Amino acid sequence: MMLRYGATAPGLEMLYIALGATGSIALTIYTYTLYSGLILTMQLPGFESHIDIWVALAATISLVVVAAMAYPDRYFGTKSRPDLPGPRGIPLLGNLIQLLPHRKRMLFYLAELEHQYGELFTFTMPGWGRNIVINRPEWLEHTRKQDGVGYGKGPTALAMFRQFPGVSSAFSTEGTRWKASRQVTKPIFISKTFDSHVSRAMSEIVPVAKELLTSAAKDGLEVDFDNFCGRIVLAIFCKTSMSVETNMLTSDPACLSTPDRMMDAVMTLNHISSGRLYDPLWQITEIFTGTRRAFNLVRSELYDIVNNIIQDRKMSCEDKGDFLSTLLSDSSLGAKDPDFLRDTLVTLLFASRDNTQNVLGWSLYEMSRKPEWFDKMREEALALKDLDGEVTRYGELSKYHIHLAVFYETLRLWPGVPKNARLALRDDVLPAIPEYGYGPVRISKGDYILWSDFSMMRNPKVTPHTLIDSMSLKGKNNIQVWGSDATDFNPARHLDAEGKFIKPSQPKFHAFGSGPRLCPGAQLSAYEFVAIWAAFLPSFDFKPVEMKDRLPTDALTMSMQGPFMITVESRA
């Protein structure tokens, strides 16, 4: 075909349109670079010896260009989804360049994207392929019921969790291996265990914590409440599950300034693991940043602590009636596999500490801005127990209506696992939500569905699908799941007219997940929360040193940024 000077072949013109401005510039640079290189090479002596190199280079770059034509706005290998809104990506890499600067604040970046595109949007990136965000309880209910069958964790998440908590952890397994891991932990989550081991451990540890608070109040010392709660919960776990006495919490407030190897290790591993989720090259980049070496050192330290506890128990041959003794006495539960034992205990140590520590910290943060809830909880605690120092027993938990309302409201705003994802193991269709302008949503095998409980449970209004005429929703009830005051801390929403606690339904309330992978530690966390606050509030007043907005860190769980310094006043 003969073209006049300056004209563009139709196929090339389509290519430039498909690639967009960035891709077009890159293609132009590539074309002129390749052409100039060929001209220069042809003028060099021994041109024939270089021609193979240039042919190979041209072929490679040509393949890249062809691939960019096929995937002009998304990650290589993903299907086009013009039916879904979302940020436009670049050829072959998708949205990686946009996401990388936010990989340590993904929770807030996802919230920003939701504000722009609505509860349903998509993006692509290496390692994850196509992500489809589904921040609606109707869609979560549909997908979570298929956990382990229609949806799984996928290789990216599993690879990360195999590093921590471990290869045999319930976090890093699927199918029969996951069922075995889950079965093994059942003894620790039954009410008999709560009333015996947990209550007994709390009756020893909570009074020590109260002595520390008394000393802090007397001397006018500031206390890092987040650190304080973490030590309480971890000491309870060690005592309950492994009959281990720790020095991480004493009656002397100075103990809070003493580093604790176990506690610090869990925090470090949590933060590093979270940063890996949206860094597809973490196994390479961490070598140069030193993060890999730091991770391995801290993990080895934690593993050594747990392995030594297991080994000491084996050598003593003593049955202490705790969870570790249960594990060691039953060979069918993996007692002969040291890695299985270690990973199980590390998983429970990580999960039990983080969940209760975080909800205690966030509840104080929220109640400090609405102190009437301190008063209501205190009145309830005083009405239900004597001032004899006895810790609330699990059998009395259901009587603490206000405490439970505060617990669930705190988790609604600050859910334990704020964001999560699943890989579609087969094609699926999410149900339509016509009242909000959403038709059926097609999910292809290999797509990742992603949701943010943090965004979903505090979103005051539904944002219509960007491809739907918003006028079609005019006059309809356009209020989100928790109402127009969804961003407000209001435990009263979980109380009926008589002040009785009403447990929120799933998946409207999704802080503990739902479906087969529902968190087994929900009741344990609720019990520890209620018992600790019921023990503290009759004796102390708590006030943050700084009344300011606080944010979560980038972690797998809803950990609070920085120290949370408070003052304590004795009510005696």
N, C-alpha and C positions, 0 to 999 in steps of 0.2 A: 504494500500500500504506500503510495507517494503522499507525503504530508508537506505542507508549506512550512517554512521556517517559523518556529515558535508554536506550531500546533502540537496537540497532545493526542496520542493514540487513545481511542475510546477505552480500551482495557486499562491503560495506565491511568487515565483520568478517574476511572472507577476505583482504582487502587488508592489514589491520593485521597479521594473522598472517604473511603473506608478507614484509612489510617488516621485521618484527622490531621490537625496542624503539626503536632509533635512527630507523629509517624512520617508525615510527608517530608519534614525537614530532615529526619534521619535517613529516609530513603534517598533524598537528593544528595546528602553528604556521602552516603555509601556509593551512589552511582558515580559521582565525580571523583571520589577517592580511588575507586576501582579502575576507572578509565585512566586517570593520571598515572596510577601505578603501572598499568599495562604499557602506556606510552613510554614511561621512563625505563621500564624493564627491557622493552624492545630495543632501546638505544644502548644498552649495556653489552659489553663483550660477553660472549657465552650465554646469550639470551635463552638458548634452548635448554640450558641446565636449570633455569629458574621457572620455566613455563609450567612444570608440574605443581610447583608451590602455588603459583597464581591461580591455576585451574582449581586446585583443592580449596583455596581461600574463597574464590568466587563461588564455587559450588556450595560451600558452607554458608556463606552470607546469603546466597540466593535462597537456600532452604529456610533461613531465619526470616527473610522477607516474605516468602510464601506463607510461612506459619503466621506471621504478623497479619497478613491479609485475611487468613482464616479466623484469627482471634484478635480483632482490632481493638477490643475494649475489655478483654477479660483474660484470665489465666489460661495457659495452654491446656487443652484437653477438656475444657468446660463447655457446656452447651449455652447458646444464646438464650436469654430470658427477657425478651422485650416486654413481657406481660407484668414484670415485677419492677418497681422503682428501686433506685439505689444510686450510689455515686458511680460515675463513669470511670472505668479503669484505663490502663494503657496496654498496648499490645503485649501479649505473652505473660506479663507479670500481673495483670489484673489491677487490684487495688493495693498491692503490696507497698508501693512507695507512699501512698496516703496513710496506710495503717502503721507503718514502722515507727513514725514519731510518737504515736499514741499507744505503743504496745505496753507501756507501764501505767497507762491510765485508760485502759480499754472500757472499763465500766462507764466512765463519763463520756467517752467518745461514742459508744453505742447509744447512750442517752441523747447525745447531740444528733446523731443520725436519725434516731426515732422522731425527734422533734421536727426534723426536716422532711422525712419520708413517711412517717406513720408507723404503726405497729408491725407492718409487713414490708420488708425491704431485703435487698440482696447485695452481696459483694463477693469477689473472688480473690484468691491469693494462693501462692505455692504452699504446699503442705496440707491445706484444708480444701482446696478446690472451690466449689461454689458453696457459700454460706447463705442460708435463707433464715432471716430473723423472724420469729413468730411470737411476738409478745402479746398473745391473747390466751386466756385460760381455756377457751374452747378448743384451740389447736393443741395446747399442752395436754389436755385430757385425752385427746385422740392419740397423740404420739407416745405419751408415757405409759399407756396401757399396753403398748407393743414393745416396751423396753426388753431387750434381749432376744427379740424375735424379728420384729420389723426394723428396729433401730438398735444400734450398739454404740459404744464409745468411739470406735474407730482407731486406726493405727497411730495417729498423731498423739492423742490423749493417752492411749495405753503406753506408748513409748516413754512419755514423760512420767507417768505414775509408776512405771517399773523402776525408775531411778529413785523415786520417793513417793509413797512410803515403802515400796518394795515389790518384787516380782510376784510374790504370793498374796499381796494385799487385795482386798475386795475392790479397791479403786482401780487396780490394774488387770483385772481378770474379767472374763465373760463366760457365759454358758455354764457348764458343769463345774468349772474351777471357781467361778464366782459363787455358785450355790454352796460349794463346799466351804469357801471362806465365810460366807454369810452364816451358814449353819454353826460354824465353830464359835461365833460370837454370841449366840443365843443365851447362854447361861448368864452373861453379864447384864442382859437387858430384861430380865424377868423380875416381877414384883418381889419375889422372895429374896432376891439378891439386894434389891433396894432396901428392904426392911431390915435385913441382917447386916451385910457387909458395908453398904453405902452409909446407912444411918450410923453404924458404929464408927466408921472412919470420920464422918462429919462431927460426931459428938466429941472426938478427940481434937480435930483440926480447927473447927470453927471457934471454940473457946480461946485457942491460941491466937487466932486472927483478931478476936475481940480485945485481947490483952494488948496486942500491937496497936490497935486503934485507940485504946485508952491511953497508952503511953504517948502516942502522937498528939492526941488532944491535950494532954497535960503539958507537954513541952512545946506546943504550938508548931509542930512540924508539918510540912506538906508531904502528902503521900501520892505516889503515882498509882492511881486506882486501877489502871489497866494491868500494870505489873503485879500489884497486890492480888487482884482476882485471879490472874493466871497462876500464881503460886498456890493459892487456895485450891483451885480445881485440879492442878497437876498433883498436888500432895494427896488429895482425896483419891485420885485415880491410882497412884502408886500404892497407897495403903489398901485400897479396895481390891485391886486386881492382882497385886504382886506381894502384898504384906511388907512393903518396903518403907522404912522410916527415912524421910528426907530431912535435910537441913535448910531447904529452900524457904521455909516459913517458920519464924520464931516469934516470940513476944517482943523482941527488940526491933524497932523500925529500921535499924541499920541493916537488917538482913535484906531489905529491898534494894540496897545498893551493892550487895554482894552478887557477882555473876553466878548463874547456875548453869552448868554445862548442858543439862538435859533441856531446860526451858529455852535457852539461847539457841541450841541446835535446831529445835523444832521450828522456831521463828525464822531462822535463816533459810532452812530448807523450803519452808512454805513460800517465802518471797522469791527465791531463785526459781523455784518450779513454776510459779505463776508467770514470771517473765519469759518463760520458754514457750508459752502457749501460742503467741503470735510472732514468734521469731523462728521461721522455718530453717534457719541456718544456725540455730543455737549450739549444735554440737561442734560447729566450726568456730563461730565467733567467740564462744566462751574460752577457747584455748588461748586466744590473743588478749582477752580482757582479764584473764586470771580467775574468772568466775568458776570455771570447771574445777580448777584445783581447790578453790575455797569450798565448793560444794562437796567434793569428794572427802576432804579433810573433816568437815563438820559431820557428814553422814557416817564416816568411819567412827568418829567419836561417839555418836549416838548409838550406832550398832554395837560398839564395844560395851557401852553401859548396859544395854538390854541383854546382850549375850552373857555378860558376867552375872547378871541377876538370874538368868535361866540356869547357867552352869552351877551357881551356888545352890540353887534349889535342888537340882538333880543330885548333887553330891551329898546334900543333907538327907535326902530321901524322906523329907518331912511333908506330910499332907496338912497344909494350913487352911484347907477349905476355901481357898480363894480361886480366882479364875485361872491363875497359872497352874495350880495343882490340878484343876479340872482338865486343862490341856495336857499336862504330863501324864495323867492317869489313863487316858484313853488313846490307844494307838491309832484308832480309826480317825482321830482328829489331827493327825500329823505329828504326833509326839516324837517320832523318830526322825523328823525332818527339821533340823535346827533353823534353816532359813524360813520355813513356814511359821515356826513359833515366833521367831524374831519379827517377821513382817506383820504378823497378826497383832502383836503387842505394840509395835510402832504405829500401826494404823489406828488403834484405839487410843493410844496416847495423844496422837495428833488431833483426831476428831473430837475426842471428849474434852480436851483442854480448850481448843479454839471455840467450839460452839458456846459453851457456858461462859467462858471468859469474855467473849465479845458481847453477848447479850447483856451481861451484867454492866459492862462499861457503857454501852449505848443506852441502856435504860437510865443510868444515872445522868447521862448527858441530856436525854429528853426530859426527864423529870425535873432537872435543875431549871429548865425553861418553863415548866408547868408544875411548880412545887406542891400544888394541891394534891397531886398523886402520891407524893411522899407521905402527906398527912393521912390520906385514905388507906394506904398500905400499912402505916404504923398503927392506926386505929384497929384495923383488921387483925394484925399480929398480936396486939395487946388483948383483944377480945377472945382470941383463940388459944392462947397459951399463957402459962404462968411465968413469972420472971425468975425461974429457978435454973436457967441456963440450959435446959433440955432442948435439943435440936428437934425440929418438926420431923415426925416420922412420915414415911411415904403413904401410909394408910390415911393420913389426915390431909393429903394434898388437895383433894377435891373440895375441901372446905374454904380454901383460900381463893375466893372468886376474884377479888381485886388484884391480887398478886398474879394470878393466871392471865387476867385481862391485860395487865401491863406487860407480862412476858410475851404474849402473842402480838400485841401491838408493836412492841419494840422489834420483834422479828419481822413483822410486816414491812416496816420501814428499813430495817437493817438485816436482811435475810442471811443466814449462815453461809450459804454458797450463793453469791450474788449473780453469777452468770454461769451458764452451762451449755453443753452442746451434745448432739447425738448424730451419728452417721446413719443415713438411710441404707438398710441392707437389701431393700427391694423397692420397686416403684410404689408410690402411695399417692393419695389425694386427700388433702386436708378439707374438712367440711366447710361449706359456705357459711358466712355470717351476713345474710342479706340486710339485716337492720343497720349494719355499719358499712354497707357498700362492698363487702367482700364476697366474691364468688368462690367456687372450689379452687384450691391451690394445689397445683401439680408438684409433686416431689419425685425426683428421679433417683434411682439407685446410685449411690455415690455422693449425693448431696449431703451437706451437713445442715441440720437445723440447729439454730442457736436462739437462746432466749435469755433475757435478763430479768430475774425476779425483782431486782432492785428497781428497774424502770417500770415493770408491769404493775407492781403492787402500790406504786405511788403516783401513777399517771392519772390526773384528775379528769381528763376528757379523752374520748376516742378521736384519733386523727383519721379522717376518711382516707381510703386508698387514693393515692395521688392520680390514678388513672380514672377515678370515678368523679362525676360531676357532684361537687359538694352540695349543690342546690337540691339534688335528689334526696338528701337527708334532712332537708329543712322541715322542722316541726317534729322530728322523731326524737326519742329519748337518746341523747347523745352523751350520756354520762358513763364514765368508765366503771370498772368493777367495784371499786371502793367509794365511789361518789365524788362530788366536787371538792370535798375536803380531804382527798386521799393523801395529800402531802402533810397533813396535820397529825401530830401525835395525839390520839384520842382513844384511850383504852375503853371508854364508855361504849364504843361501837361493838364491843365483845360482851356486853352485859345487857340482860333483859330488863324489863320494867321493874322487876323486883330485886335487881342487883345481882342476879345469878349469872355466872359465867356461861357463855355460849361459845363452844369451840367452833372456829370458822371452818367452813367446808373446803375440800380440795376439788379442783386445783385453783379455786379463787384465792385461797391461801396456799402458797407454794414454797414456803420457807424451808420445809422439811422434804420437799420433793413430793412425788406421788407415784402410783403404780408399783411394780415389783421392787424397784430400788428405793422405796420410801425409807427415809432415815430411821434406823432402829433405835437411835439414841434420843428420840424426841422426848419421851417421858422422863428419862434420866436427867436430861438438861432442864426440863421444867421443874423437876423435884429439887435439883441443886439450886436453881434460881430462887425458888420460893423459900426453901429452908435457909439460905444464906441471908436474903433480905429480911425475912421474919426474925432472924437472930440479931441483925444489926440495927434495924430502924428503931426499936423501942429504946435503945441505949445511945444512939448517936444521930447527929445531924451532919449532912455532907453538903459541901458547896465547892464547885470548881473555882480554882484560883483565877482563871480567865473565863469570862462569859463570851465565848466566840464560837463561830461555826466550826465544826470539826468534820474531817473527811476520812474515808477509809483509805488504807494503803492498797497498793497493787499486790494482792495476795489471792490464794485460792479461796480463802475465807474472808469474812467481813471484819478484818482487823482494823483497829483505829490508828490513824497517823500519829506518830510522836507520843511522848508521855502525856498522860491525862492527870495533871496535878490537881489535887483537891485539898481542902482543909477539913478537919474533923473536929466537932465539938461534942463533948459528953453531955447527955441530958440528965445525968444524975444530980 
